[in-house]
């Protein structure tokens, strides 16, 4: 393959990528940032979870949701954000600080510090 052919191929690939990006930007149905109530599809896009995972979580009552007429599932954005932020894992530094504070505050009388 000559250098000219390689450049033409790269240019064609770039045009395909440009079209994909353009179509995605103009055709995507991204949930609005200020939309308080989200559909299952909006919630899936917002959280990055698959719809099947959301169905499973709702059936197990592990994620807050609404079923106004018993069929369609809706989510409140604030509830989902709170749910996503639950069960935070402390960093190693935070654990060390907490342990040090515990040792200082629970020092036994008569014990010498080393």
Buried (B, 14 or more C-beta within 10 A) or exposed (E): EEEEEEEEEEEEEEEEEEEEEEEEEEEEEEBEEEEEEBBBEBBBBBBEBEEEEBEEBBEEEEBBBEEEEEEEBBBBBEBBEEBEEEEEEEEEEEEEEEEEEEEEEEEEEEEEEE
